[in-house]
Amino acid sequence: MNFVKENGRTIPVADKVFALSGRAKAAIAEYGKDAVVNATTGALFDDDGNLVVLSSVVEAIRNLSPVDYAEYSPIAGPPAFKAGVRKALFGKYEPKGFVQVSATPGGTGSITSTVLNYTERGDSVLTHDWCWANYKNICSQHGRKLATFRFFDEDGKFDAADMEKQLNALAKKQDQVVVILNTPAHNPTGYALSLDDWDKVISIVNAANCNVILFLDVAYIDYAGDEDEVRAFMPRFQDTYCIWNEMRSYRMCSKD
């Protein structure tokens, strides 16, 4: 007998990614690591297939005293953490205007918090059709839906026209729309919006007949190329309400 209520969700028997990872590990054990590549999980491994752990992180953890990690922390994160977050995310490209930092339980927690706080049950969240599958899971688990626009046009460029079309369609049904954009180093294509693409996005958002919350998922920005070059688009959002999601377990809001 199953006592878990579905509440509109599809509850899988097993997580697909971890199930595939288990099969890959079993194949490695049977055929050898030279015959099998486990590319199922987003983790960094060395040439021998061992998990890479940064020595600087290990050293920092080992140097913590019990008081450092056992004491209650402010919900939004301690001041030093929040200052470090701003520096790590924006570098020299922090948008002018109001900026606030809030710690979340991982990048997934940032997405979940945004969906819960900026949408209502029954609302749709808009993102590109090439996207991380858990966007849909997060929405469905909380009574929301995931709508998509076509990410690439016939020329393989960002399809701003279809984003505008789908956003305007949702604006007729709800007074506020969360739009998730995953770039640079988009998962799974690696695509990065150009500065011209960002200008189109901002124009579309500002012209929409509803409130628009831009959720910028930059989880892989530190793998996207030159540190300064990949952040050059950020000041363009100083007049737009944004939530930034980075892989260091936080989110950021910027509003003029």
BELUR-V939264 format. One record per residue. N is the residue number from 1. SS is DSSP state (H for helix, E for strand, L for the rest). D_FIRST is the distance of its C-alpha to the first C-alpha in whole Angstrom. Layout:
N,SS,D_FIRST / N,SS,D_FIRST
This chain:
1,L,0 / 2,L,4 / 3,L,6 / 4,L,9 / 5,L,12 / 6,L,14 / 7,L,17 / 8,L,19 / 9,L,18 / 10,L,17 / 11,L,15 / 12,L,16 / 13,L,14 / 14,L,18 / 15,L,21 / 16,H,23 / 17,H,26 / 18,H,25 / 19,H,24 / 20,H,27 / 21,H,29 / 22,H,27 / 23,H,28 / 24,H,32 / 25,H,32 / 26,H,31 / 27,H,34 / 28,H,36 / 29,H,36 / 30,H,36 / 31,H,39 / 32,L,41 / 33,L,41 / 34,L,44 / 35,L,42 / 36,L,39 / 37,L,39 / 38,L,36 / 39,L,36 / 40,L,32 / 41,L,32 / 42,L,35 / 43,L,36 / 44,L,40 / 45,E,41 / 46,L,45 / 47,L,46 / 48,L,45 / 49,L,41 / 50,L,41 / 51,E,39 / 52,L,42 / 53,L,42 / 54,L,45 / 55,H,47 / 56,H,48 / 57,H,45 / 58,H,44 / 59,H,48 / 60,H,47 / 61,H,44 / 62,H,45 / 63,L,48 / 64,L,46 / 65,L,47 / 66,H,44 / 67,H,45 / 68,H,45 / 69,H,41 / 70,H,40 / 71,L,41 / 72,L,40 / 73,L,41 / 74,L,41 / 75,L,38 / 76,L,40 / 77,L,42 / 78,L,45 / 79,H,48 / 80,H,49 / 81,H,46 / 82,H,46 / 83,H,50 / 84,H,49 / 85,H,46 / 86,H,49 / 87,H,51 / 88,H,49 / 89,H,47 / 90,H,51 / 91,L,53 / 92,L,57 / 93,L,55 / 94,L,53 / 95,L,53 / 96,L,56 / 97,L,54 / 98,E,51 / 99,E,49 / 100,E,46 / 101,E,44 / 102,E,40 / 103,E,38 / 104,L,35 / 105,L,32 / 106,H,33 / 107,H,34 / 108,H,30 / 109,H,31 / 110,H,34 / 111,H,32 / 112,H,29 / 113,H,32 / 114,H,34 / 115,H,31 / 116,H,30 / 117,H,34 / 118,H,36 / 119,L,34 / 120,L,32 / 121,L,28 / 122,L,29 / 123,L,32 / 124,E,33 / 125,E,34 / 126,E,36 / 127,E,37 / 128,E,38 / 129,L,37 / 130,L,37 / 131,L,35 / 132,L,32 / 133,L,29 / 134,H,27 / 135,H,29 / 136,H,27 / 137,H,24 / 138,H,26 / 139,H,27 / 140,H,23 / 141,H,21 / 142,L,24 / 143,L,24 / 144,L,27 / 145,E,28 / 146,E,31 / 147,E,34 / 148,E,36 / 149,E,40 / 150,L,42 / 151,L,43 / 152,E,45 / 153,L,48 / 154,L,50 / 155,L,52 / 156,L,49 / 157,L,50 / 158,E,48 / 159,L,47 / 160,H,48 / 161,H,49 / 162,H,45 / 163,H,44 / 164,H,46 / 165,H,45 / 166,H,42 / 167,H,42 / 168,H,45 / 169,H,42 / 170,H,39 / 171,H,42 / 172,L,43 / 173,L,39 / 174,L,39 / 175,L,41 / 176,E,40 / 177,E,39 / 178,E,38 / 179,E,39 / 180,E,38 / 181,E,40 / 182,E,40 / 183,L,43 / 184,L,45 / 185,L,44 / 186,L,41 / 187,L,38 / 188,L,38 / 189,L,42 / 190,L,44 / 191,L,46 / 192,L,47 / 193,L,49 / 194,L,52 / 195,H,54 / 196,H,55 / 197,H,52 / 198,H,51 / 199,H,54 / 200,H,52 / 201,H,49 / 202,H,51 / 203,H,53 / 204,H,50 / 205,H,48 / 206,H,51 / 207,H,51 / 208,L,48 / 209,L,48 / 210,L,45 / 211,E,44 / 212,E,43 / 213,E,41 / 214,E,42 / 215,E,40 / 216,E,41 / 217,E,39 / 218,L,42 / 219,L,40 / 220,L,42 / 221,H,45 / 222,H,47 / 223,H,46 / 224,L,48 / 225,L,51 / 226,L,54 / 227,L,53 / 228,L,56 / 229,H,55 / 230,H,52 / 231,H,52 / 232,L,55 / 233,L,53 / 234,H,51 / 235,H,54 / 236,H,54 / 237,H,51 / 238,L,53 / 239,L,53 / 240,L,49 / 241,L,46 / 242,E,44 / 243,E,41 / 244,E,42 / 245,E,39 / 246,E,40 / 247,L,38 / 248,L,40 / 249,L,37 / 250,E,39 / 251,E,40 / 252,E,43 / 253,E,44 / 254,E,48 / 255,E,49 / 256,L,53
